[in-house]
Amino acid sequence: MLRAIQKTLCAQRKMTEQTAAHRDLANAIRALAMDAVQQADSGHPGMPMGMADVATVLFQKFLKFDPSDPHWPDRDRFILSAGHGSMLLYSLLYLTGYADMTLEELKRFRQLGSKTAGHPEYGHASGIETTTGPLGQGLGNSVGFALAELSLRQRFGADVVDHFTYVISGDGCLMEGVGQEAITLAGHLGLGRLIVLFDDNGISIDGPTSLSTSEDHKKRFAAAGWHVQGIDGLDPEAVTRALRKARKVTDKPSLIACKTIIGYGAPNKQGTAATHGAALGKDEVAAAREKLGWPYPPFEIPEPIFTGWRKIGRRGKSARRKWAQRHAAMAEADRAEFDRRQKGDIPAVVDETIVAFKAKVAAEKPAWATRKSSQEVLEVINPVLPDTIGGSADLTGSNNTKTASMKPLTAADPAGRYIYYGIREHAMAAAMNGLALHGGIIPYGGTFLVFTDYCRPSIRLAALMGIRVIYVMTHDSIGLGEDGPTHQPVEHLPALRAIPNLQVLRPADAIETAECWQIALNSRKTPSIIALTRQNVPTVRHAGDGNLSALGAYILAGEPANPIRLIASGSEVQLALAARDLLAKDGLAAAVVSMPSWELFAAQADTYRNEVMGAEGTVRVACEAASGFGWERWLGTKGAFVGMKGFGASAKAADLYKHFSITAEAIAEAARRLAG
Ligand SMILES: Cc1ncc(C[n+]2csc(CCOP(=O)(O)OP(=O)(O)O)c2C)c(N)n1
């Protein structure tokens, strides 16, 4: 009897100690978050304070990571989709011992040049797996991370690929449309290694979420095929139990809705939107210290608590060492392939394949639509580049993104390399970011160029992060014809060209299409849009000159000495060539410039650009079946643009080109006028 009582008392004491230890660890996050936001006088303390318990349990007991090797390929991925709570991530990185996340960096939160930007930025500090802040993006990325893990595990085996993707998401991520797309896609694909921890605090910026939503998130996730739990997110035991359970569910992604209190610990403001996005204020910070039992000065983590966190940071070391042994024990060829894919190197055979393809089409001169050319290129690339995972947002037959040997990638067949993204353009683009960020995968995916609008927030983030994602955007102008103005992109090329570090590639024929694929595959730090026609176009190029598209623009016909330049991209290059013939009849010598990429041309030396465009004062007529916005950059003082001035119309492509005066005659006429 006595022994039983003693045992119970001992267990209770242990529990109390554990609870106290946990509280200290979690409070360290809370304190750092409120101190950094207070010091910066801007930022979001509420979310880190509310989710500190959840994050502590995750890092202490579950997350597989090693700060001494932040890029260890088999680490679990932690995605802070609620990016405004960046101090949660920065605190965790500092406390667990990531070398580049110092206390100094926390003190410089949100300042110029610090690693602690307002929202986590990929590449700024190790441990930041993706850039988040635009709500819903991280959740979308996480689908790609989980898919990459699934695909690579299938290829290389669970000995070297065996990890989870954990996400912290707030109400905002779940309200966003991209969130819903991501949820249903993940549920459909049965991504069992994806676990979302929902910060269910019922607060956003305007106030209680009841102001704007009354939906039952748990039921929504369940309806999408997720495993769903609801817990008290301030109770570490409940968090532990839920995570344990979620990890056991292998055929469904998991949602753990964690009831929390935003700004937990700030006695007068917790539970209100006042803690969401502003410093708590000196008095409230002091009161929170009191309430939390945290008597230490700002940014000071007392030794035992700091040591406790660093111990958590060392937890993954032995797992990583064991992984390194298994990696070393792989068959040599497999290991070399695994390492190559992790590095993102392209095998030499890919370039050789593209060169051979160009020679073949140069001889055959097919009149393919460039979307068809793109498919033909992919037919030869995909078999020699296992890194690619293709897909389309329900336009597979139109985007020509699926090649003969590709099978669908599903939970039942993870060896597949093609993703049917469904009509979820935004989640497709967000998932592609995750696939690229994970490493080992080169994602490409298609929709109509006009629907880049539906992908744009993720495209922008791919450009900001500097990652290799390839968008196969077909039906790239009024040339798509009868579907009409809703489907005809007009302002899209200029709008995409306005995104920094995005490569917009618009090839003229099969040879340029192959070159654009070569450029995109070799651009490790730049996403690429390949804009492709629905309609057939003639082969206008000969092969054998290397990758001329990589110059951005080049003289396709004529001489640098010619006094007139006719500049065009994609399907309008053939019009420029025809206009050149018309001008020749009048005794006017014009050079045709094919310009598949502004960005690449802008990067060339002045001398080359002057040679291609002619000296200042050269007559330049540009033609593109799109808005002319921005073309003035290339036209100089004697220039004209032939293109679209408004929306398109529903008709046959040939009729539309005539109707909108995008013709060889119009180009020739503009040149004559300027030359005369
Ligand atoms: C796409 C997008 N829209 C708007 C914002 C601005 N914003 C930042 S946080 C936030 C509210 C988020 O609420 P919730 O996810 O519940 O976070 P919490 O208030 O719990 O921290 C908004 C609207 C944003 N970051 N991204």
The ligand as an SDF file (V2000), in Angstrom:
LIG
                    3D

 26 27  0  0  0  0  0  0  0  0999 V2000
   -2.8900   36.4420  -48.8480 C   0  0  0  0  0  0  0  0  0  0  0  0
   -2.7940   37.2910  -47.6300 C   0  0  0  0  0  0  0  0  0  0  0  0
   -3.7910   38.1290  -47.3470 N   0  0  0  0  0  0  0  0  0  0  0  0
   -3.7190   38.9520  -46.2860 C   0  0  0  0  0  0  0  0  0  0  0  0
   -2.6220   38.9320  -45.4790 C   0  0  0  0  0  0  0  0  0  0  0  0
   -2.5210   39.8740  -44.3080 C   0  0  0  0  0  0  0  0  0  0  0  0
   -2.6640   39.1040  -43.0690 N   0  0  0  0  0  0  0  0  0  0  0  0
   -1.6130   38.7300  -42.3540 C   0  0  0  0  0  0  0  0  0  0  0  0
   -2.0100   37.8070  -41.0310 S   0  0  0  0  0  0  0  0  0  0  0  0
   -3.6580   37.9560  -41.3620 C   0  0  0  0  0  0  0  0  0  0  0  0
   -4.6720   37.3200  -40.4730 C   0  0  0  0  0  0  0  0  0  0  0  0
   -4.3700   35.9100  -40.2690 C   0  0  0  0  0  0  0  0  0  0  0  0
   -5.1920   35.3660  -39.3120 O   0  0  0  0  0  0  0  0  0  0  0  0
   -4.7740   34.0000  -38.6400 P   0  0  0  0  0  0  0  0  0  0  0  0
   -4.2680   33.0870  -39.6590 O   0  0  0  0  0  0  0  0  0  0  0  0
   -5.9180   33.5470  -37.8140 O   0  0  0  0  0  0  0  0  0  0  0  0
   -3.5420   34.3810  -37.7530 O   0  0  0  0  0  0  0  0  0  0  0  0
   -3.5500   34.8210  -36.2140 P   0  0  0  0  0  0  0  0  0  0  0  0
   -4.4000   36.0410  -36.1060 O   0  0  0  0  0  0  0  0  0  0  0  0
   -4.0960   33.6890  -35.4710 O   0  0  0  0  0  0  0  0  0  0  0  0
   -2.1180   35.1020  -35.9300 O   0  0  0  0  0  0  0  0  0  0  0  0
   -3.8540   38.6930  -42.5220 C   0  0  0  0  0  0  0  0  0  0  0  0
   -5.1770   38.9950  -43.0990 C   0  0  0  0  0  0  0  0  0  0  0  0
   -1.5980   38.0340  -45.8130 C   0  0  0  0  0  0  0  0  0  0  0  0
   -0.4910   37.9390  -45.1000 N   0  0  0  0  0  0  0  0  0  0  0  0
   -1.7190   37.2120  -46.8680 N   0  0  0  0  0  0  0  0  0  0  0  0
  1  2  1  0
  2  3  1  0
  2 26  2  0
  3  4  2  0
  4  5  1  0
  5  6  1  0
  5 24  2  0
  6  7  1  0
  7  8  2  0
  7 22  1  0
  8  9  1  0
  9 10  1  0
 10 11  1  0
 10 22  2  0
 11 12  1  0
 12 13  1  0
 13 14  1  0
 14 15  2  0
 14 16  1  0
 14 17  1  0
 17 18  1  0
 18 19  2  0
 18 20  1  0
 18 21  1  0
 22 23  1  0
 24 25  1  0
 24 26  1  0
M  CHG  1   7   1
M  END
$$$$
